[in-house]
Amino acid sequence: MKELRERLKITDKALDVVNTFLSDEKNPLINSLLEIIDNYGGIAEINKKAKEAGKLDTILDKLRKKKPDYVKDIEWLIEQRDNNAFISISDYRKKILGDKSSKLDFDKNYAVTLELSACQYFPFFIDIAKAAINDKNLMPGRIIRVRKMKEQEEDGDLLAMAAAMQIIGATYVETLDTKGTAPGPDGMPVNVHLGGPETITGYFGGVGQPNDFALKWVDEYLYYYTNYGITQVLNVNPGTVLLGYFIHKLGIDNEFKISVYMGNDNPYSTLWTLLTAKLFAREDGTSPLIGFNLANSINNETLELSAYIRKDFGFEDVVRLEHHVIETQKSIVRQPYDKRDELIRVAKKVKNISAKHEGGDVELDGSREHPSDILDYFRDKQEIIDSGHWEFMRRNHLDRYIAVNTTAKMLTENGIDVIAAQNLHK
C-alpha cells in the first residue's frame, strides 16, 4: 500500500514542466491575461484604485450623485447601528433560551455564518433591517447578490449595497454579468447556445464562459474592483477559477466564492479545487478562494471530508464551506428541501461553515402566491415591475430573512454560535 501511495506524488519533473509552461514569455494564455492587467495600469495601480474606490466616504460621495434618495436610508442605517437598535447576541440568546443561555458555552471556533442569498435590491435590504429591529431578530453576516451588474450600477443599488455591507459588518459577493446567461455586459451573447436562464441547465457544470469569455470575466472584474472596490465575486467556471488564482498570485487582492453552479458534489471534486488553490496560493498561504459552495446534493460525510482536505491544506481559516440549508421553491431542486437537521449535526464537527438560505421556510414559501424561484434572479428589474411581481419579490426576500432566523434559533437552541452582521449584533 505504501508503494502505491508513493506513486501519487507529484514529481519535481512534472512541476518543472508546469512552471516552464507558465513562465514562457511566448505563452499566449498568460500573455493575454497580462495584457488585461496592463490595461488597468498594473498590479500596484489596480490595488490602489480599488482601495480608494472601496472607502465608505468615496462610495457615499458617488451615491449622493447617483441616487440621493438612498443616502437617507444609509444615514438611517448608520443611526440605528450607532444607537444599538439591533438586538445584541447575548440578548438574542436570552430571547431564545431564557436563563439557560448563561449556562451554555458557545464555542466561537465553530460559529456558523448566517448567509442570505440572494439580496437583489437595496430597498429589500432596508425592509429586512427594519424587520430585524422590530422582531428583535438577526441580520445575516453574509449576503450573496446575483443581480445584473450594469443594471444596478445605473440605478444606484450597487453603491448602496456596498455602503450598507460596510456599515453592518457583513461580507458579500456580487455576480458579474459574464456568467453564461445572455446577454453579457456588452450586450452580446456569452454563450451562443444558451438562450438565457430558461436554458440554465446548460451551464450547471461550469459551461458558461466559452472561448474568450474567461478573459472578459477578468476584465469585467477589474472594472468593478477599480471603480467600486468590489472585491468578492461569484465564480462559476473552472477557467475563471484558475484565472482568479492567477491574478491573486500575481498580486491583485481579489477574492471569489465558487458557486453551487460548479457542481462540486463529492470530496474528490473538493480535492481538485483545493489542490489548485494550494498550488497557486501566495507565499503567505493566502488564496482568493474565500467561499466554496458545494452542490445541493452533498451529505454530511462529503462536507466533513471536504473540511479534512481544507484543514490539511492550511485553508481552514481561509476558505468558508458554504452549505445550502434552504433552496428556492422552484427551478433548482426537488422540494421539500431543508437540511437544517444535517447542519446541526455537522456544525459541531466542522469549522468555518455558513448556512445559506436561498428560499424561505419550506411550508411558508410553498404557500405563497408566487413562491421563490431561482429564475427570478435573472429577470430585468423593469420587467419585474411591469409584470406586477415587485411585491412578490419583496415577500420572497422577507421570507429568506425569516428562514435565516429560523436557522439561527435552531442553532442557538443546540448551543451553536452564529455569525450575524457583526457591527449590528454586538
Residue pairs with C-beta under 8 A, 6 or more apart in sequence:
21 27
22 30
24 30
25 31
30 246
32 215
33 215
33 218
33 243
33 246
33 247
36 215
36 218
36 219
36 222
37 43
37 46
37 222
37 247
37 250
37 252
39 219
40 46
40 49
40 222
40 226
41 49
43 250
43 251
43 252
44 251
46 222
46 225
46 226
46 252
47 251
47 252
47 253
49 225
49 226
49 227
50 225
50 226
50 229
50 231
50 253
51 229
52 58
52 229
53 59
53 225
53 226
53 227
53 228
53 229
54 162
54 228
54 229
54 230
54 231
55 229
56 163
56 166
56 167
58 229
59 159
59 162
59 163
59 166
59 228
59 229
60 71
60 74
60 163
62 159
63 70
63 71
63 74
63 156
63 159
63 160
63 163
64 71
66 156
66 159
67 155
67 156
67 159
67 160
70 122
70 156
70 159
70 160
73 122
73 123
73 126
73 160
74 160
74 163
74 164
74 167
76 126
77 126
77 129
77 164
77 167
77 168
78 167
80 86
80 129
80 133
80 424
81 167
81 168
81 423
81 424
84 426
85 133
86 132
86 133
86 139
86 421
86 424
86 425
87 95
87 132
87 136
87 137
87 138
87 425
88 425
88 426
89 418
89 420
89 425
89 426
90 101
91 136
92 136
92 137
92 138
92 408
92 412
92 425
93 101
93 104
93 106
93 412
94 101
95 136
96 409
96 412
96 413
97 104
97 412
97 413
104 415
105 415
106 415
106 416
106 417
107 417
108 417
109 351
110 347
110 348
110 350
110 351
110 416
110 417
111 416
111 417
111 418
111 419
112 343
112 347
112 353
112 354
112 355
112 411
112 416
112 417
112 418
112 419
113 141
113 142
113 320
113 353
113 354
113 355
113 418
113 419
114 138
114 140
114 141
114 142
114 354
114 355
114 357
114 404
114 407
114 408
114 418
114 419
114 420
115 140
115 141
115 142
115 143
115 144
115 322
115 354
115 355
115 356
115 357
115 404
116 128
116 140
116 142
116 143
116 144
116 356
116 357
116 400
116 401
116 404
117 143
117 144
117 146
117 356
117 357
117 358
117 400
118 144
118 145
118 146
118 147
118 358
118 377
119 125
119 143
119 144
119 145
119 161
119 397
119 400
120 145
120 146
120 147
120 377
120 393
120 397
121 147
121 157
121 381
121 393
121 397
122 156
122 157
122 160
122 161
122 164
123 394
124 393
124 394
124 397
124 398
125 143
125 161
125 164
127 394
127 397
127 398
128 139
128 397
128 398
128 401
129 139
129 168
131 137
131 398
131 401
132 138
132 139
132 401
132 424
135 405
137 401
137 405
137 408
138 404
138 405
138 408
138 418
138 420
138 421
138 425
139 168
139 170
139 420
139 421
139 424
139 425
140 170
140 357
140 401
140 404
140 420
140 421
141 169
141 170
141 171
141 418
141 419
141 420
141 421
141 422
142 170
142 171
142 172
142 173
142 291
142 354
142 419
143 161
143 165
143 170
143 171
143 172
143 173
144 172
144 173
144 175
144 234
144 257
144 356
145 161
145 172
145 173
145 174
145 175
146 175
146 234
146 377
146 378
147 157
147 175
147 377
148 177
148 380
149 158
149 174
149 175
149 176
149 177
149 185
149 220
149 224
150 177
150 185
151 380
151 381
152 158
152 161
153 228
155 381
158 174
158 228
158 230
159 228
161 172
162 228
162 229
162 230
165 171
165 172
167 423
168 421
168 422
168 423
168 424
169 421
169 422
169 423
169 424
170 421
170 422
171 232
171 290
172 232
173 232
173 233
173 234
173 256
173 257
173 291
174 224
174 230
174 232
174 233
174 234
175 233
175 234
176 185
176 217
176 220
176 221
176 224
176 233
176 234
177 184
177 185
177 220
178 184
178 185
178 190
178 209
178 213
178 216
178 217
178 220
179 190
179 208
179 209
179 217
179 234
179 236
180 190
180 191
180 194
180 202
180 203
180 207
180 208
180 209
180 236
180 237
181 190
181 194
181 196
181 197
181 200
181 203
181 208
181 378
182 189
182 190
182 191
182 194
182 195
182 196
183 189
183 190
184 190
184 213
184 216
185 216
185 220
190 208
190 209
190 210
190 213
191 202
191 203
191 207
191 208
191 209
191 210
191 213
193 199
193 202
194 200
194 202
194 203
194 208
196 378
197 375
197 377
197 378
198 375
200 331
200 374
200 375
200 378
202 208
203 236
203 237
203 261
204 261
204 263
205 262
205 263
206 236
206 237
206 238
206 261
206 262
206 263
207 237
208 236
208 237
208 261
209 216
209 217
209 236
209 237
209 239
209 240
214 237
214 239
214 240
214 243
215 243
217 237
217 240
217 243
218 240
218 243
218 247
221 233
221 254
222 252
224 230
224 233
225 231
225 252
225 254
231 253
231 254
231 255
232 255
232 256
232 257
232 290
232 291
233 254
233 255
233 256
233 257
234 256
234 257
234 259
235 241
235 244
235 256
235 257
235 258
235 259
235 262
236 258
236 259
236 261
236 262
237 262
238 262
241 256
241 258
241 262
241 273
241 276
241 289
242 276
242 280
244 254
244 256
244 288
244 289
245 276
245 277
245 280
245 287
245 288
245 289
246 280
247 254
247 288
248 254
248 255
248 280
248 282
248 286
248 287
248 288
249 280
249 281
249 282
254 288
255 288
255 289
255 290
256 288
256 289
256 290
256 291
257 289
257 290
257 291
257 292
257 293
257 320
257 322
258 264
258 273
258 289
258 291
258 292
258 293
259 293
260 293
260 294
260 295
260 296
260 324
262 293
262 295
263 269
263 295
264 270
264 273
264 292
264 293
264 294
264 295
265 294
265 295
265 297
265 298
265 302
266 298
266 302
267 302
267 305
267 306
267 309
270 292
270 294
270 302
270 305
270 306
270 309
270 310
271 309
273 289
273 292
274 289
274 292
274 309
274 310
274 313
274 315
274 319
275 313
277 287
277 289
277 313
277 315
277 319
278 287
278 313
278 314
278 315
280 287
281 287
285 314
285 318
286 318
287 315
287 318
287 319
289 315
289 318
289 319
290 318
290 319
290 320
291 319
291 320
291 322
291 354
292 306
292 319
292 320
292 321
292 322
293 322
293 323
293 324
293 356
294 302
294 303
294 306
294 321
294 322
294 323
296 324
296 327
296 332
296 333
296 337
298 323
299 342
300 342
300 345
300 346
303 321
303 323
303 346
303 350
303 353
304 346
304 349
304 350
306 321
307 316
307 321
307 349
307 350
307 351
307 353
310 316
310 319
310 321
316 351
316 352
317 352
319 352
320 352
320 353
320 354
321 350
321 352
321 353
321 354
322 353
322 354
322 356
323 339
323 343
323 346
323 353
323 354
323 355
323 356
324 337
324 339
324 356
324 358
325 338
325 339
325 340
325 342
325 343
325 355
325 356
325 357
325 407
326 337
326 338
326 339
326 340
326 356
326 357
326 358
326 359
326 360
326 361
326 362
326 400
326 403
326 407
327 333
327 335
327 337
327 358
327 359
327 374
328 358
328 359
328 365
328 371
328 372
328 373
328 374
329 335
329 359
329 360
329 362
329 365
329 366
329 368
329 371
329 372
329 373
330 371
330 372
330 373
330 374
330 375
331 373
331 374
331 375
332 358
332 374
335 362
335 366
336 362
336 366
337 362
338 361
338 362
340 355
340 406
340 407
340 410
343 355
343 407
343 410
343 411
344 410
344 411
344 414
344 416
346 353
347 353
347 411
347 416
348 416
355 404
355 407
355 411
357 400
357 403
357 404
357 407
358 372
358 374
358 400
359 365
359 371
359 372
359 396
359 399
359 400
359 403
360 368
360 372
360 396
360 399
360 400
360 402
360 403
361 399
361 402
361 403
361 406
364 399
364 402
365 371
365 372
365 396
365 399
365 403
368 392
368 395
368 396
368 399
369 392
370 389
370 392
370 395
370 396
371 396
372 396
372 399
372 400
376 384
376 389
376 393
376 396
384 390
384 393
408 418
408 420
411 417
411 418
412 418
